[in-house]
């Protein structure tokens, strides 16, 4: 992932409602939730939720599918994994995190 791709994803998540929606969908796993249940669980009006889901879907962080009369939204785990990989690509000066004796907070001496 390039910076130009990561910035819109981070911008989409840098809003309280969208971050809450995304986190809820991550918790639900690949099955996702119907829009009505998302609105109910987060206490968001349908119109407000629609706006935020559109933004998340536009960036590729969420996806939707039709299931009868419901639209089911789910997190796009590949996009999330790609973003996390981008953010941690050079973590710990190239040393894998979690290796005994190596701390991500260590400074060079």
C-alpha positions as CSV (number, residue, x, y, z in Angstrom):
1,X,0.0,0.0,0.0
2,X,1.2,3.5,-0.8
3,X,0.7,6.6,1.2
4,X,-1.7,8.0,-1.3
5,X,-3.9,5.0,-0.7
6,X,-3.6,5.0,3.0
7,X,-4.5,8.6,3.6
8,X,-8.2,8.3,2.5
9,X,-8.6,5.2,4.7
10,X,-7.2,6.9,7.7
11,X,-9.3,10.0,7.0
12,X,-12.4,7.9,6.9
13,X,-11.6,6.4,10.3
14,X,-10.7,9.8,11.7
15,X,-14.4,10.5,12.5
16,X,-16.0,9.2,15.7
17,X,-19.2,7.7,14.1
18,X,-17.4,6.0,11.2
19,X,-14.8,4.6,13.6
20,X,-17.6,3.2,15.8
21,X,-19.3,1.7,12.8
22,X,-16.1,0.1,11.5
23,X,-15.2,-1.3,14.9
24,X,-18.7,-2.8,15.3
25,X,-18.4,-4.4,11.9
26,X,-14.9,-5.8,12.7
27,X,-16.4,-7.4,15.9
28,X,-19.2,-9.0,13.9
29,X,-16.8,-10.7,11.5
30,X,-17.4,-11.5,7.9
31,X,-21.2,-12.0,8.4
32,X,-21.6,-8.3,9.1
33,X,-24.9,-6.7,10.1
34,X,-27.9,-5.2,8.4
35,X,-27.9,-1.4,8.4
36,X,-30.9,-1.2,10.7
37,X,-29.1,-3.2,13.4
38,X,-26.0,-1.1,13.1
39,X,-28.1,2.1,13.6
40,X,-29.9,0.5,16.6
41,X,-26.7,-0.8,18.3
42,X,-24.9,2.5,17.9
43,X,-27.9,4.8,18.4
44,X,-27.5,6.5,15.1
45,X,-30.3,7.8,12.9
46,X,-30.7,5.9,9.6
47,X,-29.9,9.0,7.5
48,X,-26.7,9.7,9.5
49,X,-25.7,6.0,9.3
50,X,-26.3,6.0,5.5
51,X,-23.9,8.9,5.0
52,X,-21.2,7.3,7.1
53,X,-21.6,3.8,5.5
54,X,-21.3,5.5,2.1
55,X,-18.0,7.1,3.2
56,X,-16.6,3.8,4.6
57,X,-17.7,1.8,1.5
58,X,-16.3,4.4,-0.9
59,X,-12.8,4.0,0.7
60,X,-13.1,0.2,0.6
61,X,-13.1,-0.3,4.4
62,X,-16.6,-1.8,4.3
63,X,-18.5,-3.7,1.7
64,X,-22.2,-4.4,1.3
65,X,-24.4,-7.2,-0.1
66,X,-28.1,-7.6,-0.6
67,X,-29.8,-10.3,1.5
68,X,-33.5,-10.2,0.6
69,X,-34.8,-6.8,1.6
70,X,-31.8,-6.1,3.8
71,X,-28.4,-4.6,3.0
72,X,-25.7,-6.3,5.0
73,X,-22.5,-4.4,5.7
74,X,-19.3,-6.0,6.7
75,X,-15.7,-4.9,7.3
76,X,-13.3,-5.4,4.4
77,X,-10.7,-7.3,6.4
78,X,-8.2,-7.3,3.5
79,X,-8.3,-3.5,3.3
80,X,-7.9,-3.4,7.1
81,X,-4.9,-5.8,7.1
82,X,-3.3,-3.9,4.2
83,X,-3.6,-0.6,6.2
84,X,-2.2,-2.2,9.4
85,X,0.7,-3.7,7.4
86,X,1.4,-0.2,5.9
87,X,1.3,1.4,9.3
88,X,3.6,-1.1,10.9
89,X,5.9,-1.9,7.9
90,X,9.1,-0.4,9.5
91,X,8.1,-1.1,13.1
92,X,11.0,-1.6,15.5
93,X,13.6,-0.5,13.0
94,X,13.0,-3.6,11.0
95,X,13.3,-6.1,13.9
96,X,10.1,-8.2,14.4
97,X,8.1,-6.9,17.3
98,X,7.7,-9.3,20.2
99,X,11.1,-10.8,19.9
100,X,12.6,-11.4,23.4
101,X,14.8,-8.6,24.4
102,X,13.5,-6.2,21.7
103,X,11.1,-3.4,22.5
104,X,9.4,-1.2,19.9
105,X,10.0,1.7,22.3
106,X,13.8,1.0,22.4
107,X,16.0,3.8,21.2
108,X,19.3,3.4,19.4
109,X,22.4,3.9,21.5
